[in-house]
Amino acid sequence: MNRKENILIIGAGLCGSLLALRLGQRGYDITLVEKRPDLRKVKQDAGRSINLAFSDRGVKAMRMVGLEEEVKKLCLPMLGRMIHDKQGNKFMSPYSGNKEKYINSISRPGLNMILLDAAEKLPNVRLIFNQSCESVDLKNTRATFKDYFTKEKSELTADYIFGTDGSGSAVRNNMFTEKQLRLSFSIDWLTHSYKELTIPAMENGGFRTDNNALHIWPRGENMLIALPNLDGSFTVTLFLSHETGADNFEKLNSPEKVLEYFEREFPDAKALMPNLVEEFFENPTGSLGTVKCFPWSTYKKTLIIGDAAHAIVPFYGQGMNASFEDVVVLDKYIEKYDGDWKTIFSEYQKERKVDADAIADLAIDNFSEMKEHTANPLFQQKRKLEIAFEDNYPKRYNSKYSLVTFNEDIPYSVAMRRGRAQDKAILNLLDNDKLTEDMGLKEKLDLVLNETKNILQDDDVAKNL
Ligand SMILES: Cc1cc2nc3c(=O)[nH]c(=O)nc-3n(C[C@H](O)[C@H](O)[C@H](O)COP(=O)(O)OP(=O)(O)OC[C@H]3O[C@@H](n4cnc5c(N)ncnc54)[C@H](O)[C@@H]3O)c2cc1C
C-alpha cells in the first residue's frame, strides 16, 4: 500500500527505529535521521546502558512488526530479583507466582540493530546518520541538520515530523521556545546518578553468578544492580547519590575510596569485578530525571514520542517498553483514522498522556522499593503472599508488578490505580495482624480483594468530591 505522505523521523534510537519500520510497513515514505554514526558499523561507547529489561509491552510491539521471534534470540530470561545482603547471603524473589512470567535482559544495540535492519529493507525507508537536528520550523515542517564531519548545514522538509530524539529532544526544545504553543514542560532530576560497570565472563565464557535473575544489592539509600549479557558477562549499574548522604559520587574520588566503598557495601560483587577501579574512573556518570510535557503535538503536523515526550527513571524497567507501546497505540489510531493525522495526533496524545504519567510515577515508587523495601521483612512477607496468590489463583490476583509488566493490554494508569490499592490493602492487613497463620490462602485472598475494593471505592468518592 503506497501512501503519499512523506514523513521525517528525527532520532534512530529504539523508538524512532520501530516507528520508521511500522510507518514504512504501512507504506509511508520515511526518512529517519540520526545524529550518531550507524551503530551497526561502529563500536558502542562504554557506559551507555548496554542492556535493558525487556518485557511484555515491548514484546507486543515486536509482534506487531513481525520481529518477535528474531528479538527472542537476543533475550536472556530473568525469573526474579536475586537479593544480595551485606554478608554475601542471597535469595531469589520471583517476579510472579506464575512461572511462565518473566522479564528479559536484552542488548540495547542488538535490539536497535534488528529494528534498523528491518526498516532498511523496506524500499520506502531511507536512513541517514551523522546528522544532528539543530532546529525545526514546526509550522512549515522543515528541520535543519548539522553534519558531524563537515559541520555543514542542510534542511529536510516533510508533510509530518516525528521527534524520537530522546530525553534531551531538540524537537521538544523547539516546541518549548515557541511560546504561543504553550508547551508545559518539567524535568525532575533525581538525587541519584548512575555508573555502569562490568562483571566479566569467565574464561570459558560462562557466567560468574546466576544468569537467570536481575541481581540487586539494596543498601537503603543506594544500590547496585546487575543484568546478564549473552556473552557471559553482566552489566552492573551503581545507583548512588550524586552529592548528598554518607556515600556519594563526589566523595568517591580516588581508587582507595572506591575500593573501600565496594568492600564495605558490596563485597561479593566486588570480588567479581576485576576491572572495577578502571571502569569506575573511565565510564561516565549519568544523570537521571523525569521529563513531563504537554501537548506532544504541534500545528497538527509534528509529534514527539518515546523519551522525547516522557523520559522516566529506569527503576521499573519500562522506559523502552513504554516507548515501544507508544508506537503500538499510535498505530491503533493510524488504523482507525486512516490519513486523518489531526485526529490521530489528538486522540493518541489524549489516551497516552495519562499512561505516560502513570509509569513515570510508578518508576519513582519503584526506586524506593528496590533500594530499601526489597530488604524489608514486611515487604518480603507481602511478596510471599502475592506469589502464593498468583500461583494458586492466577485469574483472581495480579500484583502491581505483574499488572505493569506482564499485562500488556492493561493501561499503565489502570495498573497503577489497582496495584497501589492492592499494596495498601495487603500492607494494612499485615500491619494490623489481620492475615493470621490459621487462615487459609483463599480466605486471605478474599480479605485482600475486599479491602482493595473498599480502598478503590474510597478513592472514587474522594475523586468525585
Ligand atoms: C541507565 C538506564 C537504564 C535503563 N534501563 C531500562 C530498562 O531496563 N528497560 C526499559 O524499558 N528502559 C530502560 N531505560 C530507558 C530506555 O533507555 C529509554 O526509555 C529508551 O531508550 C527510549 O527510547 P527513545 O528512542 O525514545 O530514546 P533514545 O533511546 O534516547 O534514542 C534517541 C535517539 O535520538 C538520537 N538523537 C538525539 N538528539 C538528536 C538530534 N538532535 N538529532 C538527531 N538525532 C538525535 C540519539 O542519538 C538516539 O539515537 C533505561 C534508561 C537508562 C538511562
The ligand as an ORCA input file, in Angstrom:
! r2SCAN-3c Opt
* xyz 0 1
  C      20.555      3.664     32.976
  C      19.302      3.383     32.210
  C      18.748      2.119     32.268
  C      17.563      1.854     31.581
  N      17.013      0.611     31.691
  C      15.850      0.332     31.064
  C      15.269     -0.962     31.144
  O      15.810     -1.844     31.810
  N      14.100     -1.184     30.491
  C      13.463     -0.230     29.768
  O      12.385     -0.497     29.213
  N      14.002      1.012     29.651
  C      15.161      1.309     30.283
  N      15.728      2.555     30.157
  C      15.016      3.579     29.378
  C      15.313      3.480     27.883
  O      16.695      3.567     27.663
  C      14.603      4.602     27.150
  O      13.272      4.722     27.576
  C      14.612      4.332     25.632
  O      15.934      4.302     25.176
  C      13.800      5.400     24.916
  O      13.958      5.257     23.532
  P      13.936      6.540     22.574
  O      14.167      6.005     21.223
  O      12.728      7.342     22.856
  O      15.175      7.404     23.045
  P      16.731      7.079     22.870
  O      16.971      5.632     23.034
  O      17.447      8.019     23.763
  O      17.026      7.420     21.355
  C      17.076      8.756     20.897
  C      17.893      8.773     19.629
  O      17.851     10.075     19.084
  C      19.161     10.470     18.735
  N      19.220     11.942     18.810
  C      19.252     12.711     19.928
  N      19.284     14.005     19.622
  C      19.267     14.073     18.272
  C      19.293     15.150     17.354
  N      19.359     16.427     17.764
  N      19.267     14.862     16.025
  C      19.194     13.568     15.584
  N      19.180     12.516     16.420
  C      19.207     12.766     17.748
  C      20.058      9.789     19.749
  O      21.393      9.689     19.310
  C      19.366      8.444     19.869
  O      19.806      7.538     18.923
  C      16.929      2.855     30.827
  C      17.494      4.135     30.756
  C      18.673      4.388     31.450
  C      19.263      5.770     31.367
*
